[in-house]
Every structure is written in C-alpha cells, then in structure tokens.
C-alpha cells in the first residue's frame, strides 16, 4: 500500500506539472511568435535603414556640393559685376585674351608665354 500511495502522489504531481505546462503553453507560443515578428521586422527594417542611411550620406554630400557651387556662383557674379564696372579689367582681358592693342602699340608674341591662349 505504501508503494501505491507513492505512485498516487507521483501521478498527481506529474499531472499537476502537465497542467502547469499546458497553462503556460499559450504564453510561450505568444512569446515565440512575438520574438519571431520582432526579428522579422528588425531584419526587414534594418535593411531599409541601411539603404536610407546610404542615401542620407549621398544627400549630405550633394548638399555640400550645392553650397560649394552656390558660393562659386556668387564669386563669379561679383567678378562679372567688377568686370562690367571697371574699365581697367575690361581692357586687361581684351589685351590678354583677345590680343587687342591700343592704336600705336606693338604686340610682341613669345612662344610658350603663359599670357597667350
């Protein structure tokens, strides 16, 4: 009889363990499903974030180029205004680039000269 009583305890204890496992099963399944969904979202969004970061870096580089070109445009506009307003610069460009001279002047051309086009 003692052996039978022990068996009863083992059976009742074993069934309690099974009942606890069954009651925890939805929580476990939910946890695993939630982990899988989180992992899938992380992988899919992680790839997109990498691509977006790549384009963000490219965009920053292009914005830097735009600023640089805007500064160059401003410098060229100022140079243009200066050339239009100052007859000295107009004359200098005409002499150096187009080989113009004033009446009575002689132009000497030297081969290999840096001033000639």
PLY file of the C-alpha trace (Angstrom):
ply
format ascii 1.0
element vertex 117
property float x
property float y
property float z
element edge 116
property int vertex1
property int vertex2
end_header
0.00 0.00 0.00
2.79 2.35 0.73
4.07 1.88 -2.77
0.59 2.61 -4.13
0.38 5.82 -2.17
3.69 6.97 -3.55
2.52 6.23 -7.03
-0.58 8.29 -6.48
1.50 11.18 -5.35
3.77 10.89 -8.35
0.80 10.68 -10.66
-0.95 13.64 -9.12
2.31 15.63 -9.03
3.05 14.65 -12.63
-0.37 15.69 -13.82
-0.05 18.99 -12.00
3.22 19.57 -13.89
1.49 18.76 -17.17
-1.37 21.12 -16.30
1.11 23.91 -15.50
2.90 23.29 -18.80
-0.36 23.36 -20.72
-1.44 26.57 -19.00
1.92 28.16 -19.87
1.78 26.98 -23.48
-0.18 29.99 -24.87
2.23 32.37 -23.15
5.21 30.51 -24.60
3.69 30.38 -28.07
2.83 34.08 -27.87
6.36 34.91 -26.70
7.96 32.91 -29.52
5.60 34.44 -32.09
6.29 37.93 -30.77
10.02 37.30 -30.91
9.73 35.99 -34.49
7.70 39.00 -35.60
10.16 41.36 -33.89
13.10 39.63 -35.51
11.46 39.72 -38.93
10.59 43.41 -38.54
14.11 44.19 -37.37
15.71 42.43 -40.32
13.39 43.96 -42.91
13.55 47.47 -41.45
17.25 47.15 -40.75
17.90 46.62 -44.44
15.78 49.63 -45.30
17.51 51.75 -42.71
20.87 50.78 -44.20
19.69 51.84 -47.64
18.21 55.04 -46.24
21.45 55.83 -44.42
23.36 55.31 -47.65
21.06 57.74 -49.45
21.22 60.15 -46.50
25.02 60.24 -46.77
24.74 60.83 -50.51
22.21 63.60 -49.89
24.53 65.30 -47.38
27.38 65.14 -49.88
25.16 66.65 -52.58
24.03 69.41 -50.23
27.68 70.22 -49.59
28.27 70.34 -53.34
25.28 72.65 -53.78
26.61 75.05 -51.13
30.04 75.00 -52.75
28.57 75.70 -56.20
26.38 78.49 -54.81
29.49 80.12 -53.34
31.25 79.78 -56.68
28.26 81.33 -58.47
28.31 84.28 -56.06
32.04 84.77 -56.66
31.52 84.68 -60.43
28.65 87.18 -60.19
30.85 89.54 -58.19
33.64 89.08 -60.73
31.23 89.79 -63.57
29.98 92.98 -61.88
33.55 94.07 -61.23
34.48 93.48 -64.86
31.46 95.38 -66.11
32.05 98.37 -63.82
35.84 98.68 -64.02
37.28 99.60 -67.43
40.76 98.55 -66.30
39.68 94.88 -66.08
37.87 95.07 -69.40
40.98 96.43 -71.06
43.21 93.86 -69.34
41.06 90.96 -70.53
40.87 92.36 -74.04
44.64 92.68 -74.19
45.48 89.29 -72.63
42.82 87.03 -74.07
41.98 88.64 -77.40
45.34 90.23 -78.21
43.84 93.69 -78.58
46.06 96.75 -78.51
45.65 100.47 -78.45
46.42 102.39 -81.59
50.13 102.92 -81.98
51.07 99.96 -79.74
53.00 96.94 -80.92
52.24 93.47 -79.62
55.14 91.10 -79.19
54.22 87.43 -79.06
56.57 84.96 -77.50
56.19 81.25 -77.93
55.48 79.41 -74.71
54.30 82.59 -73.00
51.79 81.97 -70.20
49.75 85.04 -71.13
48.77 83.73 -74.56
45.89 81.34 -75.16
0 1
1 2
2 3
3 4
4 5
5 6
6 7
7 8
8 9
9 10
10 11
11 12
12 13
13 14
14 15
15 16
16 17
17 18
18 19
19 20
20 21
21 22
22 23
23 24
24 25
25 26
26 27
27 28
28 29
29 30
30 31
31 32
32 33
33 34
34 35
35 36
36 37
37 38
38 39
39 40
40 41
41 42
42 43
43 44
44 45
45 46
46 47
47 48
48 49
49 50
50 51
51 52
52 53
53 54
54 55
55 56
56 57
57 58
58 59
59 60
60 61
61 62
62 63
63 64
64 65
65 66
66 67
67 68
68 69
69 70
70 71
71 72
72 73
73 74
74 75
75 76
76 77
77 78
78 79
79 80
80 81
81 82
82 83
83 84
84 85
85 86
86 87
87 88
88 89
89 90
90 91
91 92
92 93
93 94
94 95
95 96
96 97
97 98
98 99
99 100
100 101
101 102
102 103
103 104
104 105
105 106
106 107
107 108
108 109
109 110
110 111
111 112
112 113
113 114
114 115
115 116
